Every structure is written in structure tokens, then in C-alpha cells.
Amino acid sequence: MGVWHPDYLLAGQTSRQLKEWELYYNVEPFGEIQQYYQTAQICCILANVNRDSKKQPQPFKVEDFMPKFEKETKKDKVAYMKKQMSAMATKFVKKEDNQSG
């Protein structure tokens, strides 16, 4: 494409071109979710080919192999930040103790 960074590509596109990309994505998704789906399809095929129909009478579905991401709540983010700050403070205190001692 001759563009070294996506921001420059984005700056040069019209709203019509962006809409075309959006429509294309709706028909042919790309990116991380698509990669997960492709991997899930392979896993599903392998699981169904090797499935014992007596133990597992219903065939597996692709959705059975898709990762499920939990939405992170504000409470989770605050708890994570507190944990990170505490770890950094502990590391900083230990470093200061080592330098003064």
C-alpha cells in the first residue's frame, strides 16, 4: 500500500471508503475474532471426528470451542491497579532499603 503506519492510511481515507471497509468486514470478518473462529472450527472438526457417539451423542458446535471473555468491571480495574501499585511500592521500598544499607 505504500503506507508505513495505519494512522496515515486512515487520515487519507474518505468516510465512504471507511464505510466500504465496514461493509466488507460484515461479509468477511478479519482480525482476532476471525482467528479465534477459524481455530474453533478446526478444534470442532477434530473433536467430532474423534467423538465417541455413545458418550457424546450430540456433535460439538464451533461455539463450544470459542473463548469466552468476561467483561471487565470498573471494580476489577480498580482492584488490578491497586495490586499493581502495591507491587511497585513494595519493589521500590526494597530497592531503597538495599541502597541505604
C-alpha positions as CSV (number, residue, x, y, z in Angstrom):
1,M,0.0,0.0,0.0
2,G,2.9,2.3,0.4
3,V,1.9,3.5,3.8
4,W,4.1,2.7,6.8
5,H,1.6,3.2,9.5
6,P,-2.2,2.7,9.7
7,D,-2.8,6.2,11.1
8,Y,-1.6,7.7,7.9
9,L,-3.8,5.3,5.9
10,L,-6.8,6.3,8.0
11,A,-6.1,10.0,7.6
12,G,-6.2,9.6,3.8
13,Q,-9.5,7.7,3.6
14,T,-12.9,9.2,3.0
15,S,-15.9,8.4,5.0
16,R,-17.2,6.4,2.0
17,Q,-14.1,4.2,2.0
18,L,-14.4,3.6,5.7
19,K,-18.0,2.6,5.2
20,E,-16.9,0.2,2.5
21,W,-14.4,-1.4,4.8
22,E,-17.1,-1.7,7.5
23,L,-19.4,-3.4,5.0
24,Y,-16.6,-5.7,3.9
25,Y,-15.9,-6.7,7.5
26,N,-19.6,-7.6,7.9
27,V,-19.3,-10.0,5.0
28,E,-15.7,-11.2,5.6
29,P,-14.7,-10.6,9.2
30,F,-10.9,-10.3,9.8
31,G,-8.8,-9.8,12.8
32,E,-8.5,-11.5,16.2
33,I,-12.2,-12.8,16.4
34,Q,-11.9,-14.3,13.0
35,Q,-8.7,-16.1,14.0
36,Y,-10.4,-17.5,17.1
37,Y,-13.3,-18.7,15.0
38,Q,-11.0,-20.4,12.5
39,T,-9.2,-22.2,15.3
40,A,-12.5,-23.2,16.9
41,Q,-13.6,-24.7,13.6
42,I,-10.6,-26.9,13.4
43,C,-11.0,-28.0,17.0
44,C,-14.7,-28.7,16.4
45,I,-13.9,-30.9,13.4
46,L,-11.2,-32.8,15.3
47,A,-13.4,-33.3,18.3
48,N,-16.3,-34.5,16.2
49,V,-14.2,-36.9,14.1
50,N,-12.8,-38.4,17.3
51,R,-16.1,-38.2,19.3
52,D,-17.5,-41.4,20.8
53,S,-21.2,-41.1,19.8
54,K,-22.2,-43.2,22.8
55,K,-20.5,-41.0,25.4
56,Q,-21.2,-37.7,23.5
57,P,-24.4,-38.3,21.4
58,Q,-24.7,-34.6,20.3
59,P,-22.0,-33.3,18.0
60,F,-19.8,-30.5,19.2
61,K,-20.5,-27.0,17.9
62,V,-17.9,-24.4,16.9
63,E,-19.2,-22.2,19.7
64,D,-18.1,-24.9,22.2
65,F,-14.5,-24.0,21.3
66,M,-14.7,-20.2,21.2
67,P,-13.0,-18.4,24.0
68,K,-15.4,-16.6,26.4
69,F,-14.1,-13.3,27.6
70,E,-15.6,-11.8,30.7
71,K,-16.3,-8.1,30.6
72,E,-14.0,-6.3,33.0
73,T,-15.9,-4.2,35.5
74,K,-14.7,-0.9,37.0
75,K,-14.3,-2.7,40.3
76,D,-12.0,-5.2,38.7
77,K,-9.9,-2.5,37.1
78,V,-9.5,-0.6,40.4
79,A,-8.5,-3.8,42.2
80,Y,-5.9,-4.6,39.5
81,M,-4.5,-1.0,39.7
82,K,-4.3,-1.3,43.5
83,K,-2.4,-4.6,43.2
84,Q,0.0,-3.2,40.6
85,M,0.6,0.0,42.7
86,S,1.2,-2.1,45.8
87,A,3.7,-4.4,44.0
88,M,5.6,-1.3,42.6
89,A,5.7,0.3,46.1
90,T,7.0,-2.9,47.6
91,K,9.7,-3.2,44.9
92,F,10.6,0.5,45.4
93,V,10.9,0.1,49.2
94,K,13.1,-2.9,48.9
95,K,15.3,-1.1,46.4
96,E,15.7,1.9,48.7
97,D,16.5,-0.5,51.6
98,N,19.2,-2.2,49.6
99,Q,20.8,1.1,48.6
100,S,20.8,2.6,52.1
101,G,22.0,-0.5,53.8
